[in-house]
């Protein structure tokens, strides 16, 4: 199998980032982190566009209507989705 999608999922603070960073460090050619878009504001200490792409609700809705996003979630009133490109 040439391509396989692996989803690392869990609660906030559960270690997802640690697992993802370990996989990327081990083999950055085999693994690729997809962009996650969110409409929530950036939290203190979060690097801009490192873990999330912080976008407006209008841009989120536009990308969603163009079918450029997958795996939609609504958490605490903010939208999250993964990019297909």
N, C-alpha and C positions, 0 to 999 in steps of 0.2 A: 504494500500500500504506500503510495507516494505522499499523500496528504491526509492528515487526520486532524479534526478539530478536538481540542482538549479544553474543557471548561473547568476552571478552578472557582468554586463557589463556596461561600460561607458567610457567617455574620461579620459585621464590622469588628475589626480587631482580632479576627480569628487566625491570622497568619497567611492569608492568601498572597499578599505581596511578597512575603518572605519566600514562599514556595515558588512563585513566578520568577523572582529575581534569581533564585538558586538554579532554576532550569535554564534561564537565559545565560547565566554565567557559565554553566556547564557546557552549553552548546548553543550559541547565539545564531548559528546557521540553521539549526533544526527547529528552533522555537521562535515564534514571533508574537509579540504582544499586540493585540488589536486596540484601537482607540476606543475609549469609552467616553461618550458624550453625556453631559449632565447640565441641567438647568439650575442646579443649586449654586449658591455662592461658594467661592473658594474659602476653605477654613484656614485659620492661622497655622502657619508652618507648611502648608501644601504648596509645592512648587507649581508654578503656572504651566498647565498643559503637560505635566509629567505623567501623572496617573490618570487624570481626567482632562478632557477638553471641555472647558467651561463656556457654554454658549447660551444665547438668549432663547426664550421659549419660542419666539418667532422662527429663528433659524432651525431649532429642533423640529418644529412642526413642518417646516419646508423640507428638510432632509427626510423626515418620516414619510411625507406625502410622495416623495420621489423614490420610495422603497430603497433608500440607501442605508437604512438602519435595521438592526435585528434585535431580538431579545429585550423587548421593552419592559421596564420596571418602573413602578411609582413608589417612592420611598419618602415618607414624611412630606408629601406634597410636591416633591421634586421628581422630574423625569430622568431616567437613565436609559441609555441604549448603546449597543455596540455597533461600530461601523463595519460595513461590509467591504470597505476599500481602504 
